[in-house]
């Protein structure tokens, strides 16, 4: 789940405010009306196959090669689990992956109750000494955990878990001769349909009440822009028309405008709202 990126444009004289929602949002529906009429898209909830990935139509995006891509297109041995799959296999911590991934063996470590010895293809490190480096790298949001103590993590709100089998030294450095175990936590944000409905049905009417606005339009990014793991530049664009810059500045001092700005953090990440002010020139009426 991604944070929502919105852009805004202001057209003057019409002066217009252009707001683009940068594309950290979830998958958008094809149109606003279709989003309202269509039930929310199903998550990848089919039973996990023997590689640990869901078999539903929705793809699982992974970053095993330091770039976002469909797990089915990664040319390496990888098992990916989303939140629903982890719930299905009843994995509540790191040891819950035992038996769900080929060639993965996780056992209780020595010296600490939250230490785990991770072996992939028989390669691992059983000792918990500070001078011994693990053979399987453990990462939480790409932050490396250098010792086996403390890597028995509770899976409270994960977005996904990636298990990379085999040496990963090219992209992950040393201490990954057996493989790598990547935990990706869920980022704040809204589901696609939820974001579009909130922006249209709740935030939209608030924005339309700002005095001196001549016209207010929202454009939602089509679903095809998110296919094959692509991330568009914006999740949506809002355009506001004013008669001139004086009207635009006067509207910014109203209580209605203050309500709109107070509502933005409910679905837009702080600082993710670029504003472009333009002057309209009609070429084709």
Backbone bond lengths (Angstrom), bond angles and torsions (degrees), N, CA, C in turn:
res aa  C-N    CA-C-N  psi(-1)  N-CA   C-N-CA  omega(-1)  CA-C   N-CA-C  phi
1 X - - - 1.454 - - 1.510 109.17 -
2 X 1.301 115.05 131.70 1.448 118.19 -174.41 1.504 111.64 -107.64
3 X 1.342 116.47 159.40 1.453 119.23 172.96 1.522 108.37 -74.18
4 X 1.310 116.36 153.37 1.454 121.04 -175.02 1.511 109.99 -87.67
5 X 1.321 115.67 132.98 1.441 122.27 179.13 1.519 108.36 -112.64
6 X 1.297 116.25 118.06 1.459 120.62 -175.68 1.512 109.49 -121.81
7 X 1.335 115.70 143.43 1.449 120.31 176.96 1.519 110.03 -119.88
8 X 1.294 116.76 151.13 1.462 120.42 -177.69 1.519 109.71 -130.51
9 X 1.327 115.99 138.06 1.454 119.97 175.75 1.511 109.48 -124.91
10 X 1.298 115.90 142.12 1.466 121.23 177.00 1.526 107.62 -117.45
11 X 1.326 116.63 121.69 1.460 121.47 179.27 1.515 108.93 -103.46
12 X 1.320 115.25 126.40 1.453 120.16 -177.16 1.520 110.31 -108.38
13 X 1.301 113.03 137.35 1.449 125.80 166.25 1.471 114.59 76.34
14 X 1.046 118.69 9.41 1.437 127.12 21.79 1.521 111.72 -77.47
15 X 1.375 113.02 126.26 1.453 118.45 169.36 1.508 105.45 -90.46
16 X 1.288 118.10 132.92 1.449 118.13 -176.74 1.501 110.92 -126.22
17 X 1.298 115.32 144.07 1.461 120.36 173.95 1.509 107.93 -97.93
18 X 1.310 116.30 127.01 1.467 120.69 -179.30 1.513 108.60 -108.16
19 X 1.324 115.68 120.94 1.461 120.00 178.95 1.510 108.32 -118.66
20 X 1.318 117.42 119.27 1.457 120.57 177.62 1.513 108.74 -107.89
21 X 1.301 116.56 133.17 1.457 120.16 178.48 1.517 107.47 -90.00
22 X 1.347 119.43 104.56 1.455 121.01 -177.13 1.510 110.66 -57.82
23 X 1.307 115.52 145.68 1.445 120.47 -169.26 1.486 114.19 -78.19
24 X 1.322 116.72 73.26 1.457 119.96 166.81 1.505 106.37 -117.25
25 X 1.302 116.67 14.37 1.446 119.72 -178.81 1.499 109.15 -85.97
26 X 1.292 114.72 174.76 1.430 120.81 177.21 1.521 109.63 -78.22
27 X 1.306 117.84 178.25 1.445 121.46 -176.38 1.507 111.17 -59.51
28 X 1.304 117.44 129.66 1.457 121.01 -179.23 1.514 110.23 -89.66
29 X 1.320 117.10 152.69 1.451 121.41 174.37 1.518 109.02 -75.90
30 X 1.316 117.59 167.43 1.450 121.01 -176.24 1.518 111.27 -65.31
31 X 1.310 118.63 -43.92 1.458 121.40 176.74 1.509 108.49 -141.22
32 X 1.324 116.01 164.15 1.458 120.27 -179.87 1.520 110.70 -63.49
33 X 1.319 117.51 -41.67 1.458 119.92 -178.80 1.519 110.88 -66.87
34 X 1.338 116.13 -40.36 1.460 118.83 178.11 1.523 110.94 -63.91
35 X 1.322 116.15 -35.44 1.465 119.06 178.44 1.511 110.95 -63.50
36 X 1.334 116.93 -34.74 1.457 120.26 -179.24 1.516 111.39 -73.88
37 X 1.338 116.07 -34.56 1.467 120.08 -174.70 1.518 112.54 -86.45
38 X 1.306 116.95 -26.68 1.447 120.94 -173.34 1.514 110.64 -93.75
39 X 1.342 118.84 139.11 1.468 119.65 176.25 1.517 110.38 -66.46
40 X 1.343 117.52 157.49 1.461 120.60 -179.10 1.514 111.57 -55.99
41 X 1.323 116.31 142.27 1.457 121.08 -179.91 1.518 110.30 -63.25
42 X 1.326 118.38 137.89 1.462 120.41 -178.97 1.515 111.47 -69.84
43 X 1.317 114.89 147.06 1.448 119.37 174.63 1.520 108.86 -80.10
44 X 1.321 115.89 168.67 1.458 119.38 179.29 1.517 108.61 -74.00
45 X 1.334 115.55 90.98 1.457 119.60 -171.61 1.526 112.89 -114.73
46 X 1.316 118.02 5.82 1.453 118.89 178.87 1.516 109.57 -68.03
47 X 1.337 115.52 163.00 1.452 119.03 -179.06 1.514 110.42 -61.07
48 X 1.310 115.87 144.95 1.457 119.93 -178.75 1.512 109.60 -70.12
49 X 1.332 116.98 140.06 1.448 119.94 176.18 1.518 109.44 -83.28
50 X 1.347 116.51 -172.22 1.456 117.59 -174.43 1.518 112.44 -74.37
51 X 1.321 118.07 -2.99 1.450 120.55 173.15 1.517 111.90 -97.84
52 X 1.342 116.23 -0.31 1.448 119.43 176.59 1.510 113.49 89.48
53 X 1.333 119.50 -5.12 1.455 121.58 -177.66 1.509 109.79 -94.10
54 X 1.315 117.03 151.66 1.438 121.16 176.92 1.517 109.99 -68.31
55 X 1.325 115.92 151.83 1.450 120.44 -179.52 1.506 112.07 -108.20
56 X 1.332 118.44 10.41 1.450 121.18 177.44 1.518 110.00 -72.36
57 X 1.345 115.91 171.64 1.459 120.41 -175.07 1.522 111.52 -65.19
58 X 1.323 117.86 -33.82 1.455 120.00 -178.29 1.520 110.06 -68.83
59 X 1.312 116.61 134.50 1.452 120.97 -177.52 1.522 111.14 -83.33
60 X 1.330 114.73 158.93 1.455 121.38 174.42 1.522 106.92 -107.35
61 X 1.318 116.41 122.04 1.450 122.02 179.80 1.523 109.24 -92.13
62 X 1.327 116.47 128.26 1.458 121.41 -178.68 1.523 109.31 -123.69
63 X 1.326 115.42 166.14 1.469 121.38 178.91 1.518 110.23 -125.01
64 X 1.324 116.31 36.14 1.461 120.79 -176.91 1.521 111.79 -59.96
65 X 1.348 116.95 -32.97 1.469 120.55 -179.69 1.528 111.28 -104.40
66 X 1.326 116.08 28.81 1.467 122.79 177.33 1.523 112.12 64.82
67 X 1.322 116.48 23.60 1.452 121.92 174.27 1.515 107.92 -150.91
68 X 1.317 117.82 148.98 1.464 121.34 -177.81 1.521 109.54 -75.42
69 X 1.337 117.12 127.39 1.450 121.57 178.52 1.519 109.75 -159.15
70 X 1.328 114.92 160.82 1.458 121.87 179.34 1.522 108.88 -63.81
71 X 1.334 116.09 133.49 1.461 119.97 -178.24 1.526 111.45 -59.27
72 X 1.342 117.73 -29.48 1.460 120.41 -179.34 1.528 112.33 -73.71
73 X 1.327 117.06 -12.03 1.459 120.39 -179.20 1.529 112.82 -103.33
74 X 1.309 116.83 2.40 1.465 120.21 -179.89 1.528 109.28 -82.84
75 X 1.325 118.53 118.83 1.476 120.73 -176.56 1.526 112.42 -83.55
76 X 1.316 116.35 55.66 1.461 120.35 178.30 1.522 108.63 -154.20
77 X 1.314 116.01 169.05 1.464 120.59 -179.13 1.522 108.98 -80.06
78 X 1.305 116.70 107.14 1.456 121.24 -176.26 1.521 109.67 -141.63
79 X 1.311 116.06 140.84 1.460 123.03 171.77 1.522 107.57 -119.18
80 X 1.324 116.20 131.38 1.468 120.88 -177.40 1.512 109.73 -124.35
81 X 1.321 116.34 137.09 1.459 123.00 -179.13 1.526 108.90 -126.38
82 X 1.315 116.92 124.96 1.464 118.17 171.19 1.528 109.04 -91.82
83 X 1.310 116.77 -177.63 1.463 120.25 -173.84 1.517 112.33 -62.90
84 X 1.336 116.22 -40.51 1.465 119.22 -178.91 1.521 111.64 -66.22
85 X 1.329 117.27 -38.08 1.462 120.08 178.77 1.520 111.17 -67.45
86 X 1.322 116.85 -39.95 1.469 119.89 177.62 1.521 110.96 -61.84
87 X 1.335 116.01 -38.71 1.455 119.65 177.70 1.525 110.61 -66.21
88 X 1.326 116.93 -36.61 1.463 120.91 -178.49 1.523 112.06 -67.42
89 X 1.335 116.43 -38.22 1.472 118.72 179.25 1.522 111.41 -88.14
90 X 1.355 116.24 4.50 1.463 123.23 176.53 1.528 111.71 58.95
91 X 1.330 115.77 42.59 1.456 120.88 177.14 1.518 109.28 -89.98
92 X 1.317 117.08 112.97 1.467 121.84 179.56 1.518 112.93 -105.38
93 X 1.334 116.52 -13.96 1.462 120.75 175.09 1.528 108.03 -150.88
94 X 1.311 116.07 -172.85 1.461 120.53 -175.42 1.518 112.50 -57.43
95 X 1.321 117.41 -38.42 1.466 120.30 -176.89 1.524 112.47 -67.07
96 X 1.337 117.96 -15.94 1.460 120.50 179.56 1.512 113.60 -67.86
97 X 1.335 117.62 -14.58 1.467 120.80 178.15 1.519 111.92 -78.78
98 X 1.338 115.87 -12.14 1.461 120.41 179.45 1.526 109.74 -58.00
99 X 1.322 117.45 127.13 1.452 122.22 178.90 1.513 114.12 87.00
100 X 1.333 118.64 -8.82 1.463 121.07 -179.56 1.522 112.77 -99.33
101 X 1.341 116.67 -11.63 1.459 121.49 -178.20 1.522 108.85 -125.64
102 X 1.326 118.60 131.45 1.468 120.06 177.87 1.522 111.40 -60.09
103 X 1.317 115.74 137.97 1.478 122.77 174.72 1.516 113.55 65.19
104 X 1.331 118.23 18.61 1.461 121.34 177.41 1.522 109.55 -107.60
105 X 1.321 115.71 129.48 1.450 120.85 178.18 1.524 108.42 -130.96
106 X 1.319 117.30 123.27 1.462 122.42 -179.57 1.522 108.21 -122.97
107 X 1.332 116.05 123.87 1.465 120.56 -179.03 1.521 108.97 -129.64
108 X 1.324 115.46 159.97 1.463 121.66 179.04 1.520 110.09 -64.67
109 X 1.330 116.04 131.44 1.451 120.35 179.28 1.520 112.18 -82.10
110 X 1.298 115.88 167.62 1.459 121.33 -179.67 1.516 110.40 -94.51
111 X 1.309 116.01 149.77 1.450 121.46 172.64 1.516 115.03 88.90
112 X 1.312 118.18 -11.51 1.460 120.72 -179.11 1.525 109.13 -160.29
113 X 1.328 115.40 142.47 1.469 119.35 -179.36 1.518 112.73 -72.84
114 X 1.344 118.12 -17.48 1.455 120.31 -179.63 1.523 112.28 -108.32
115 X 1.335 116.20 22.53 1.462 121.24 176.85 1.523 109.29 -101.83
116 X 1.309 116.18 139.68 1.462 120.86 178.48 1.520 109.21 -132.76
117 X 1.314 115.71 140.94 1.453 122.34 173.40 1.521 107.74 -98.08
118 X 1.317 116.09 117.75 1.463 121.63 -177.45 1.522 108.78 -105.56
119 X 1.343 115.88 126.53 1.455 121.74 177.73 1.530 108.17 -121.29
120 X 1.302 116.09 133.14 1.457 121.68 173.75 1.522 107.72 -125.93
121 X 1.321 115.03 122.89 1.472 121.32 -176.85 1.527 111.26 56.45
122 X 1.325 115.31 34.95 1.457 121.04 177.43 1.503 115.08 80.63
123 X 1.327 117.93 0.82 1.465 121.60 -178.32 1.514 108.76 -102.60
124 X 1.345 116.81 124.10 1.453 121.41 179.63 1.513 110.70 -169.64
125 X 1.315 115.86 -174.89 1.465 121.26 -179.01 1.528 108.46 -133.29
126 X 1.337 117.98 114.39 1.469 120.18 -175.98 1.516 114.77 -82.98
127 X 1.326 118.04 -18.76 1.457 121.00 -174.19 1.514 111.56 -88.59
128 X 1.346 115.77 143.20 1.458 121.49 -179.39 1.526 112.35 -102.27
129 X 1.320 117.58 14.75 1.462 120.50 -179.35 1.531 110.37 -66.35
130 X 1.327 115.68 147.14 1.457 120.34 -179.31 1.519 112.49 -65.07
131 X 1.315 117.83 -20.96 1.465 121.41 -178.46 1.525 112.76 -89.95
132 X 1.339 117.38 -0.57 1.462 121.34 -178.93 1.524 109.65 -106.47
133 X 1.309 115.47 125.93 1.459 120.63 177.88 1.530 110.32 -88.93
134 X 1.339 117.37 142.03 1.466 119.60 177.66 1.516 111.30 -71.11
135 X 1.321 116.48 158.09 1.464 121.43 178.81 1.524 111.87 -96.72
136 X 1.319 116.19 -13.06 1.462 121.54 176.48 1.527 107.41 -119.60
137 X 1.318 117.59 117.34 1.454 121.44 -178.19 1.516 112.00 -75.50
138 X 1.319 117.29 137.58 1.459 123.29 177.05 1.526 107.74 -115.35
139 X 1.329 116.02 128.10 1.463 121.75 -176.03 1.523 109.93 -128.57
140 X 1.321 116.29 138.10 1.457 122.42 173.59 1.529 106.83 -119.67
141 X 1.326 116.10 110.50 1.470 121.19 -174.84 1.521 110.23 52.12
142 X 1.341 115.77 43.36 1.463 124.32 177.49 1.527 113.19 69.21
143 X 1.331 117.96 12.44 1.467 121.80 172.84 1.528 107.85 -96.02
144 X 1.302 116.58 122.80 1.458 122.26 -172.93 1.523 111.28 -79.79
145 X 1.343 116.57 131.46 1.466 122.52 173.22 1.524 106.97 -97.23
146 X 1.310 116.82 111.16 1.462 120.97 -167.12 1.518 114.71 -81.23
147 X 1.334 118.91 -12.12 1.458 120.64 -179.01 1.532 109.41 -133.73
148 X 1.329 115.45 160.24 1.462 118.76 -175.55 1.526 112.06 -75.49
149 X 1.331 117.76 -18.96 1.464 119.39 177.43 1.527 109.69 -73.06
150 X 1.316 115.68 130.56 1.452 120.55 179.38 1.510 114.57 90.07
151 X 1.346 118.54 2.76 1.460 118.78 -178.95 1.524 113.56 -98.64
152 X 1.339 116.28 9.25 1.465 118.95 170.54 1.529 107.28 -87.70
153 X 1.308 115.44 85.13 1.457 122.35 -168.94 1.520 111.75 -90.14
154 X 1.328 116.18 139.98 1.457 120.58 172.33 1.519 109.05 -77.29
155 X 1.320 117.01 133.88 1.461 122.21 -178.17 1.520 108.59 -91.31
156 X 1.339 115.97 77.94 1.461 120.54 -173.91 1.520 112.19 -79.39
157 X 1.320 117.79 -50.43 1.466 120.17 -177.82 1.523 109.81 -145.60
158 X 1.341 117.16 63.48 1.466 118.57 -176.35 1.522 111.82 -82.26
159 X 1.315 115.25 148.48 1.461 119.90 169.66 1.514 109.74 -84.88
160 X 1.334 115.27 -42.65 1.462 120.05 176.72 1.528 108.99 -168.22
161 X 1.327 114.59 165.64 1.457 122.66 173.19 1.515 107.31 -128.45
162 X 1.326 116.42 133.84 1.456 121.52 178.41 1.524 109.04 -117.05
163 X 1.318 116.31 130.36 1.462 121.89 176.45 1.519 107.46 -114.67
164 X 1.335 116.66 112.53 1.457 122.70 -178.97 1.520 108.56 -101.54
165 X 1.317 116.57 118.72 1.458 121.88 -175.95 1.524 110.63 -98.50
166 X 1.320 115.52 133.60 1.456 120.67 -178.98 1.517 111.53 101.29
167 X 1.328 118.14 166.28 1.468 121.88 -177.67 1.530 112.29 -56.84
168 X 1.328 115.97 135.32 1.464 122.41 -178.65 1.523 111.65 -125.25
169 X 1.335 116.70 25.19 1.452 120.11 -173.82 1.512 114.59 -62.12
170 X 1.335 118.76 -28.79 1.460 120.42 -176.45 1.520 111.82 -62.75
171 X 1.324 117.15 -42.91 1.457 121.47 -176.70 1.522 113.44 -102.55
172 X 1.329 117.41 -21.10 1.460 120.00 -174.24 1.521 113.87 -118.85
173 X 1.314 118.54 -0.59 1.456 120.36 176.87 1.519 113.09 80.15
174 X 1.336 115.25 -163.75 1.461 119.59 -177.25 1.529 110.38 -72.09
175 X 1.320 115.32 174.51 1.473 123.08 -179.99 1.520 112.31 67.46
176 X 1.332 117.48 22.32 1.466 120.37 173.89 1.527 109.46 -131.84
177 X 1.320 116.60 36.16 1.464 119.13 -178.62 1.521 111.68 -69.80
178 X 1.337 116.54 -24.67 1.462 119.64 176.43 1.509 112.16 -91.52
179 X 1.323 116.81 -30.74 1.460 121.55 -178.18 1.516 110.39 152.01
180 X 1.303 115.28 -164.93 1.469 120.47 -178.50 1.516 109.48 -143.62
181 X 1.318 115.24 147.31 1.464 123.43 178.16 1.527 106.83 -121.54
182 X 1.336 116.67 113.80 1.464 121.69 -174.20 1.518 110.97 -112.39
183 X 1.330 115.76 125.05 1.452 122.17 174.72 1.532 108.23 -105.18
184 X 1.306 116.60 125.85 1.463 121.73 178.94 1.519 107.81 -117.59
185 X 1.323 116.60 115.07 1.461 120.15 -178.19 1.519 110.30 -81.68
186 X 1.325 114.81 157.47 1.462 120.03 -178.21 1.524 110.15 -72.79
187 X 1.322 115.64 132.90 1.453 121.25 177.32 1.526 109.73 -88.01
188 X 1.326 116.78 149.83 1.468 118.02 178.36 1.521 110.98 -64.55
189 X 1.306 116.17 144.82 1.457 120.29 -179.65 1.510 110.85 162.42
190 X 1.313 116.87 177.81 1.449 122.83 -179.72 1.517 109.88 -111.18
191 X 1.317 115.22 154.82 1.457 119.51 171.82 1.521 108.16 -67.82
192 X 1.330 116.46 157.72 1.457 120.79 -172.71 1.515 112.80 -56.21
193 X 1.335 115.70 -57.75 1.462 118.94 -177.61 1.527 110.67 -62.01
194 X 1.335 115.84 -37.36 1.463 119.93 -179.82 1.522 110.70 -64.39
195 X 1.336 116.71 -43.27 1.468 120.34 178.24 1.525 111.30 -61.38
196 X 1.321 116.73 -47.88 1.464 119.50 -176.45 1.519 111.54 -64.24
197 X 1.317 116.38 -41.14 1.467 118.59 179.67 1.520 111.15 -67.72
198 X 1.334 116.89 -40.10 1.468 119.38 179.87 1.521 110.24 -64.93
199 X 1.313 116.37 -46.57 1.459 120.26 -178.68 1.528 111.48 -61.83
200 X 1.331 115.05 -40.44 1.464 119.38 -177.20 1.525 112.43 -78.86
201 X 1.353 117.06 -48.49 1.461 120.42 -168.48 1.523 114.09 -90.44
202 X 1.322 118.12 -23.89 1.467 120.81 -178.14 1.521 111.49 -110.32
203 X 1.340 115.60 -53.98 1.462 117.61 -178.23 1.531 111.51 -73.44
204 X 1.313 117.63 -37.43 1.457 121.06 -178.61 1.520 113.53 -56.78
205 X 1.340 119.03 -51.97 1.462 119.86 178.13 1.525 113.29 -60.32
206 X 1.347 117.61 -32.47 1.466 119.57 176.31 1.530 110.66 -64.29
207 X 1.334 115.56 -45.94 1.461 119.49 -179.28 1.521 111.55 -64.87
208 X 1.326 116.59 -34.46 1.463 120.24 -178.29 1.526 112.41 -68.28
209 X 1.329 118.15 -17.20 1.460 121.78 -178.92 1.528 113.59 -88.02
210 X 1.335 116.95 -3.44 1.467 119.26 179.10 1.536 108.88 -65.53
211 X 1.315 118.68 127.02 1.466 120.85 -179.08 1.528 111.67 -61.10
212 X 1.303 115.23 149.57 1.465 124.36 174.63 1.517 113.50 74.50
213 X 1.329 118.60 2.87 1.463 119.96 172.68 1.522 108.11 -76.38
214 X 1.320 116.42 129.45 1.445 119.79 178.40 1.527 112.11 -89.31
215 X 1.328 116.54 -32.04 1.466 120.61 -179.40 1.522 108.72 -159.33
216 X 1.339 115.79 144.99 1.462 120.62 179.76 1.527 107.82 -137.71
217 X 1.338 117.00 125.60 1.471 122.07 -175.62 1.522 108.91 -132.80
218 X 1.332 116.12 137.70 1.462 122.33 172.87 1.527 109.10 -111.15
219 X 1.330 116.79 139.07 1.467 122.29 174.19 1.523 108.02 -123.36
220 X 1.329 116.37 122.23 1.463 122.02 -177.25 1.529 110.02 -100.51
221 X 1.318 117.16 136.02 1.461 122.48 -179.44 1.520 110.73 -64.66
222 X 1.327 116.25 137.13 1.468 121.41 -178.96 1.522 111.15 -71.23
223 X 1.322 115.15 153.95 1.469 120.35 -177.88 1.522 112.20 -63.83
224 X 1.331 117.44 -30.73 1.462 120.42 -177.61 1.528 112.06 -63.82
225 X 1.338 117.84 -20.35 1.462 120.88 -179.97 1.524 112.02 -69.98
226 X 1.343 117.20 -15.61 1.459 121.39 -176.78 1.523 112.56 -103.69
227 X 1.326 117.38 3.40 1.454 120.07 -175.29 1.524 111.50 -71.05
228 X 1.340 115.69 153.55 1.460 124.04 177.00 1.526 112.76 57.02
229 X 1.326 115.58 34.38 1.451 120.39 175.39 1.509 114.89 75.95
230 X 1.339 117.66 8.95 1.459 119.66 179.87 1.527 110.81 -74.97
231 X 1.322 115.84 152.10 1.455 121.81 177.30 1.523 108.16 -124.80
232 X 1.314 118.68 110.91 1.471 120.76 179.61 1.521 110.79 -68.85
233 X 1.324 114.88 164.01 1.464 119.45 -177.52 1.519 111.82 -66.58
234 X 1.326 117.52 -33.40 1.461 120.97 -177.50 1.516 110.07 -138.12
235 X 1.326 115.31 147.29 1.462 121.45 174.83 1.518 111.65 -86.95
236 X 1.298 117.14 -16.32 1.458 120.20 179.11 1.511 110.81 -179.11
237 X 1.316 114.77 166.29 1.463 121.31 -179.71 1.518 108.75 -135.29
238 X 1.322 116.61 133.21 1.460 121.99 174.78 1.525 108.31 -114.58
239 X 1.345 117.20 130.69 1.460 122.14 -179.45 1.518 108.77 -120.05
240 X 1.325 115.75 127.91 1.460 122.25 -179.83 1.525 109.20 -120.21
241 X 1.320 115.88 130.24 1.464 121.25 -179.85 1.533 110.62 -101.85
242 X 1.342 115.37 133.99 1.467 122.69 171.46 1.529 108.67 -126.59
243 X 1.316 116.17 158.38 1.463 119.58 178.98 1.524 111.71 -70.25
244 X 1.328 117.32 -35.64 1.460 120.53 -179.62 1.527 108.60 -162.83
245 X 1.327 116.16 175.75 1.464 120.35 -178.08 1.518 112.19 -66.12
246 X 1.337 117.01 -30.07 1.463 119.76 178.61 1.520 110.62 -63.55
247 X 1.316 116.39 -42.50 1.464 120.69 178.06 1.523 110.76 -65.43
248 X 1.313 115.34 -38.89 1.466 119.11 179.86 1.532 110.58 -63.65
249 X 1.325 116.94 -45.11 1.456 120.28 -178.76 1.525 111.44 -67.93
250 X 1.321 116.72 -36.39 1.460 119.77 178.67 1.522 111.19 -65.85
251 X 1.328 116.88 -36.57 1.471 119.85 -179.31 1.524 111.31 -66.29
252 X 1.355 116.80 -29.48 1.465 120.84 -178.33 1.519 112.48 -68.51
253 X 1.329 118.44 -14.46 1.455 120.85 179.71 1.510 113.67 -99.41
254 X 1.313 117.82 8.79 1.464 121.30 -177.20 1.518 111.64 -90.92
255 X 1.327 115.67 160.16 1.467 121.46 177.91 1.520 110.81 -66.66
256 X 1.338 117.28 -33.79 1.461 120.70 179.39 1.535 111.26 -64.04
257 X 1.336 115.49 -39.62 1.458 119.36 177.88 1.531 110.55 -65.13
258 X 1.322 116.35 -38.97 1.464 120.26 178.48 1.520 111.10 -62.46
259 X 1.331 117.42 -37.70 1.466 120.96 177.85 1.523 111.33 -64.91
260 X 1.333 115.76 -39.64 1.462 120.09 179.30 1.520 110.56 -63.77
261 X 1.330 117.61 -45.77 1.456 120.51 179.94 1.524 111.67 -65.83
262 X 1.333 117.08 -34.37 1.462 120.52 178.72 1.521 111.62 -68.89
263 X 1.335 116.79 -26.05 1.463 120.64 -178.92 1.529 112.15 -83.29
264 X 1.311 118.59 -21.64 1.465 121.66 -174.58 1.530 113.82 -59.32
265 X 1.347 120.78 -39.64 1.471 119.26 179.33 1.521 114.17 -62.65
266 X 1.330 118.17 -12.86 1.462 120.44 178.94 1.525 111.82 -70.29
267 X 1.342 117.51 -21.32 1.459 118.43 -178.85 1.529 113.28 -143.28
268 X 1.331 118.76 1.31 1.455 122.09 179.28 1.522 108.86 -126.61
269 X 1.325 116.01 134.47 1.463 120.55 178.33 1.524 109.49 -67.58
270 X 1.341 118.34 144.90 1.468 121.07 178.87 1.520 111.60 -56.17
271 X 1.313 116.00 134.65 1.453 121.19 178.42 1.505 114.95 78.05
272 X 1.337 117.68 5.53 1.463 121.08 -177.31 1.516 112.02 -104.72
273 X 1.322 117.20 39.66 1.456 120.39 -177.63 1.528 110.43 -134.46
274 X 1.331 116.77 77.36 1.466 118.98 178.67 1.518 110.91 -67.65
275 X 1.327 116.78 142.47 1.465 121.98 -178.78 1.521 109.19 -122.56
276 X 1.308 116.25 130.11 1.459 122.73 178.38 1.520 108.15 -119.44
277 X 1.317 117.50 125.57 1.456 121.87 178.64 1.529 108.43 -105.48
278 X 1.312 116.54 124.44 1.458 121.50 -176.69 1.517 110.55 -131.22
279 X 1.320 116.37 163.53 1.460 122.49 173.19 1.527 108.07 -110.40
280 X 1.311 115.75 129.75 1.456 121.25 -174.21 1.528 110.93 -79.10
281 X 1.327 115.71 132.90 1.461 122.79 173.03 1.521 107.52 -124.68
282 X 1.306 117.84 112.23 1.461 122.06 -176.46 1.522 109.65 -77.11
283 X 1.318 117.29 118.32 1.456 122.61 177.74 1.525 110.63 -99.04
284 X 1.335 114.99 -45.51 1.464 119.99 178.36 1.511 108.49 -125.31
285 X 1.341 118.78 103.54 1.459 120.58 -176.29 1.525 111.44 -68.98
